[in-house]
Amino acid sequence: AGVALSYEPKSHALTEALLQRADSKTRSRVEQAAKSKQSDTGAGAGSPDLVLVEKVLKTPPEDRTEEECIRLQSELSKARVLGGLQLSPDAELQLCKVANIESHRQREQVVYRAGEVGEKFYIVLSGVLNVEKRGKDILAVMRQGALFGEPALLYNKPRSNTVWVEESCKLMVISNKDYKLRLGPLHALDAQIKFREFRLMSAFEQWSDEMVADMVEHTTLRRYMVGETLFKEGQTCEWLMFVVKGFVRVTRDLPKGPGDAPGAAIEWAVLSSGSTLDIKATNNLAPARYSAI
């Protein structure tokens, strides 16, 4: 089993800086492993039934039945929408009992602006949103399963970024009160763990604490079982992934010739803690040059 940090950039400054500062040993291992469309939420994930989800979340929390909340949790878990929260099934169910929903249909509609007081925590159910760093370039792009709006609630500080709509979206919303009651203590520890992991990576040793904190805000900690595929060769890379614990096997598909079995592959490398997966493909939103298992 292994643990990976997943960050979703948009071919801008942070990824370019990572390419420039990446540890030469790690880069050479990745380049040697692959000289040749991941989904938005990872291999095997689908889209939730938004009709069911919206129906339950639009029902006032006090009027929701236990059965409705269980169905909602099941639907969101099936699509891995709640995966980034790293909660127990019971904690997920409790969250489903208090969450609400917001719809933002117009492109460039602002969800919140930098400097505003934070009152909500968000989980993307559908659509695409952009994160803008105080009038500068786009810092990140967010799709299904992305979490945002947390630091302002966690640290009682104003919003540090502006978030606006790229494509019509639906958001699962947790109030500040419910966040602090149900998620705050868990996520405070999670943020500390992610910050520490980035600080241990040589690729980020020259970065300021503020830059690393920006990465942490838009990073999800994911756990993978032995044999589970992170992404396949040829799929579009939209997540920048860092190995935190365990090992990742890198394989390349063999050219098919007479008598070759379909799906034949050769192992190119084994990546360990601190390694980065296919930076260039992610930076260019290009097809992955190898499979990671």
Secondary structure as UniProt FT lines:
FT   STRAND          2..7
FT   HELIX           13..21
FT   HELIX           24..33
FT   TURN            40..41
FT   TURN            43..44
FT   HELIX           50..58
FT   HELIX           61..63
FT   HELIX           66..78
FT   TURN            79..82
FT   HELIX           83..85
FT   HELIX           89..98
FT   STRAND          100..104
FT   TURN            107..108
FT   STRAND          110..112
FT   TURN            114..115
FT   STRAND          120..132
FT   TURN            134..135
FT   STRAND          138..142
FT   TURN            144..145
FT   STRAND          147..148
FT   HELIX           150..154
FT   TURN            155..156
FT   STRAND          162..175
FT   HELIX           176..182
FT   HELIX           184..200
FT   HELIX           202..204
FT   TURN            205..206
FT   HELIX           209..217
FT   STRAND          219..224
FT   TURN            226..227
FT   TURN            233..234
FT   STRAND          240..245
FT   STRAND          248..253
FT   TURN            258..259
FT   TURN            262..263
FT   STRAND          265..271
FT   TURN            273..274
FT   STRAND          276..277
FT   HELIX           279..283
FT   TURN            284..285
FT   STRAND          291..292
//
